[in-house]
């Protein structure tokens, strides 16, 4: 049975997405490459769709556009500050503190579990 081009592309993408190279530079490059492909694909689709837009006199006012951008920036900064204050008011997360203490006392960290498991077996 022959597979379609889309099925073959999906299989290649699934294999590429599950790659976990040991070298962090290779892993970072793989992630950047996949992200770049996605962004360029969306950009190409948006560019191709611009010819389908009707001719409309948008009447954009630069002052309104700048004001909207400043308002969005202020909104994002305000949200970040609100979340920072909420998290500070909630206090430290005790689960993470217990995990850190346990890992520090045992000498192993959560990302080194395989080395600690190898001594058990």
Secondary structure by P-SEA (a helix, b strand, c coil): ccccaaaaaaaaaaaaaacccccaaaaaaaaaaaaaaaaaaaaaaaaaaccccccccccccaaaaaaaaaaaaaaaaaaaaaaaaaaaaacccaaaaaaaaaaaaacccccaaaaaaaaac
